[in-house]
Amino acid sequence: MTRPKGGMTGRAWKFGDNVDTDAIIPGKYLVLNSSQDLAKHAFENVRPNFAHQVINGDIVVAGENFGCGSSREHAPLALRDNVSIVIARSFARIFFRNAINIGLPVIECDTTEIEDGDILHVDLENGSIYDETRKKEYAITPFPPFIKNIIEAGGLVEYVKSGTQLKKREPRETETDLPW
């Protein structure tokens, strides 16, 4: 097995199942609106040293139902500046959408064998995660083109401002299923 080329590499910060938005960013910080200010308090109550030890590009890895709880956009925003991607076995639907909308990539994958501190290489283009520590590769489903474009633009607002969707018609999966 060889390490994939391209992509992003970072240290895994492993969390368990049902990590809710209050664990990601405590409610008392919802008065903050900048991602830089929120990042200083990410996981403050569950991993007090996270904000001080996370290095730009590190990767959050979790189990089932990551981002459950409230629908606050603050939770993925608190991660966006320091975390390159969030990988979990599953996500709460609203967290998943909020993350994509602010340009934070989120990938569903079996994370059972990934441990805290593992060095991961994520290749979104080719659909793979390579655990350099354990010498193990995981296949992931690449993003559809319109989701990839939203993430690359830095989020939905920047994507719409860019006019990309108007310059080239991006087919959606459901459009091919319509009878008209």
MIFIDO-108866 format. One record per residue: x, z, y of N, C-alpha, C in turn. Coordinates in steps of 0.02 Angstrom, whole numbers, plus 50000, padded with zeros to 5 digits. Each point is the difference from the previous one (the first is absolute). Layout:
residues N
XZYXZYXZY
...
end
This chain:
residues 180
500425000049941499585000050059500455000050062
499864995650047500414999750060499595002150060
500355002550049499685002050062499734993950036
499365000150022499734994450037500334999150068
500044993950023500294998650066499455000450054
500205001450062499525000550054499615006549996
499555001050046499575005949998500295006050037
499795006049979500195006250034500225005149948
500485004150020500275005149956499945006850035
499795005149962499965006750029499945005349947
500065006250023499945005949957499265001449989
499825001749938499325001849983499865007350018
499455001150034499745006750013499375000549958
500035003749946499465000249951499495005550015
499374998049998499445004650010499544999249940
499545004549992499544999849943499364996250013
499485001949965499344997050006499615003250058
499514996350025499535002550050500335002950063
500514996650025500325002050062499524997950056
499715004950034499504998250051500324999150069
499604997550045500264998450067500225006350038
499705005749984500235006350031500695002049976
500174998249938500685001349975500504995350033
499794993950013500444995150032500145001950072
499475001550037500085002250069499475005450014
500215006350010499525005450011499544998650060
499385002149993499494998850050500175002250070
500415005250007500175002450067500404995050041
500274994849967500404995050036499604993750016
499355000249990499594994150014499944998550075
500235004650041500014998750072500584995450019
500484999149954500564995450011499794993049981
500234995150037499814993149984500584995449987
500615002150016500564995549989500275001149930
500204994749967500275000649932500645004150000
500394999750053500625003950004499855007550000
499505002050040499815007150003499705002449935
499574995849970499695001849936500515000649944
500504995650000500514999949947500385006649997
500065003550055500365006450002499645005549960
499364998749982499605005049965499744997649933
500234994249976499774997349936500155004849943
499515001349960500065004449940500255007050017
499895002150061500265006450024499815005949956
499395000149975499765005849962500164999549925
500174994149975500144999349929500744998849984
500354997050047500734999149995500295001050069
500115006250019500205001650069500614996350025
500464998149958500614996650022499944992450001
499434997449979499924992749996500184996550065
499695002150055500104996650064500735000250024
500365005149979500705000750021500494996549953
499784998849938500454997149950499854992749984
499404997850013499834993049985500444995450043
500234994749969500414995050034499604993750007
500064996850057499634993850011500094995349941
499444997949971500024995549943499865003549934
499965006650000499845003649938499294998149977
499845002049939499394997749967499605006049975
499365000350017499575005249974499704997449935
500045004149948499744998449934499515005549980
499424998049975499495005149982499614997949939
499565004549980499584998749942499344996850019
499465002649974499334997350011499725002250067
499604995750030499575001750057500395002350062
500564996850014500405001950059499614998350064
499995004750047499674999050063499265001550000
499785004049951499295001849998499855004850058
499375001450010499805004650053499694996150058
500185001950060499704997050059500244992850010
499664996550042500174993050013500474999150058
500345005350020500434999650059500574995049992
500104996150052500554995250001500675003550012
499985006350020500615003750014500445000749938
499715000349941500395001249939500504994449987
499794993749994500514994849990500444999150062
499745001350059500394999550061500585005049999
499905005949971500525005149996500574997849954
499874995249956500504997749953500354993650022
499674996050040500224993250015500714999550028
500225004550042500654999350032500595001449955
499925004349950500565001949957499954997449929
499404998649978499894998049931499894992449997
500374996649956499944992749996499394997749961
499785004249952499444998249958499755006349964
499364999949982499715005449960499804996849934
500225003049945499844997649933499625005649965
499424998449972499605005049964499634996749943
499785004149952499604997349946499334997550026
499735003450051499404997650033499965003350069
499604996850044499925002450068499265001150015
499875004750044499335000550029499894993550040
499424997149992499864993550030500134999850075
499775005050037500074999950073500735000850020
500395004049963500715000650016500344993349989
499844996649946500294993549985499884995250057
499374999550024499844995450055500345002150065
499995006550014500335002450062500744998449999
500325000849942500724998549995500134992650013
499634995649968500074992850012499884998450073
499485003050029499824998650070500545002050050
500445004749982500545001850045500674997149978
499994996049946500604996549978500445003949952
499735005249968500375003949951499834997349930
500494997149965499854997449933499845005749950
499494998849960499795004749947499914996049936
500305002549946500004996449936499765004649945
499564997549959499785003849941500444998149941
500245005149965500464999149944500015006449960
500144999649936500085006049959500645003550023
499935005950028500565003750028500225005849955
499735000449941500135005649955500745001449989
500394994849990500715000949983500475000450060
499744998750059500415000550061500055007450019
500615002250015500115007050018500235000750072
499905005950027500225001550067500754998850006
500204996350051500714998650011500244993649969
499604996849957500214993649972500104994950056
500464995549991500104994650048499614993949975
499534997850041499574994549981500144993950043
499954994249969500054993750036499334996549990
499654998650055499344996949997500054993050027
499804995249960500004992950020499284997750001
499695000350059499304998150007499894992649989
500494996150018499944992749994499954997849927
500425002949958500014998149929499615004749955
499725005450029499575004449961500365004549951
500515003750025500345004549954500265006350036
500045005349961500325006250022500555001349949
500605001150024500555001549955500255007050015
499975004449951500245006950007500754999849982
500425000250051500724999649990500275006149963
499675005750009500225006249967499884999649925
499424997649980499804999849929500104993249967
500224995150041500114993149974499364997349967
499445000750036499364997949973499644995750053
499674994849977499654995550045499255000449987
499614999750055499275000149997499744993750035
499524996849968499684994250031499445002450045
499944996950059499455001450045499694993450021
499385000450022499654994050023500174998950073
500284994150017500154998650071499364999950041
500075001450065499434999950045499734992950006
499344999250010499734993450018500294998050068
500024993550014500324997750063499735003350063
499345001050006499755002850062500205007450009
500055003849945500235007050005500745000150017
500384995749968500724999450014500114998450074
499604995550028500074998150070499825005950047
499515003949982499815005950040500585005050001
500295001349941500555004849996500614997450038
500164993749991500594997150035499915000050075
499384999550024499875000150072500055007050029
500005005149956500035006950024499325003350002
499514996849970499335002949997499474995050023
499385002049992499444995550015499964998150074
500115004850044499954998550072500524994750020
500625001149978500534995250017499884993249966
499725000149941499844993949964499484995950039
499485003450024499474996550038500284997550066
500425004150033500314997950063500434993849991
500324999449942500444994349987499624993549992
499375000549983499594994049989500164996349936
500375003149956500194996749937499404997549962
499475004149997499414998149963499654994050031
500124998650064499704994350033500434993849993
500665001049998500464994449995499974996649932
499925004049948499934997149933499455003849965
499564996449971499455003149965500265003249936
499935006649995500235003649941499415000849952
500044996949942499445000849953499965007149973
499415002549994499885006549969499764998649929
500125004649956499824999049930499264998549992
499575003250040499284999249992499754993350026
500384996950045499774993550028499944994649947
500415000349949499964994949948499415001049954
499695006050004499435001449958499334998450034
500024998350064499374998750036499734993149981
499344999549994499704993649979499974994850055
500135001750062499944995050054500654997850027
end
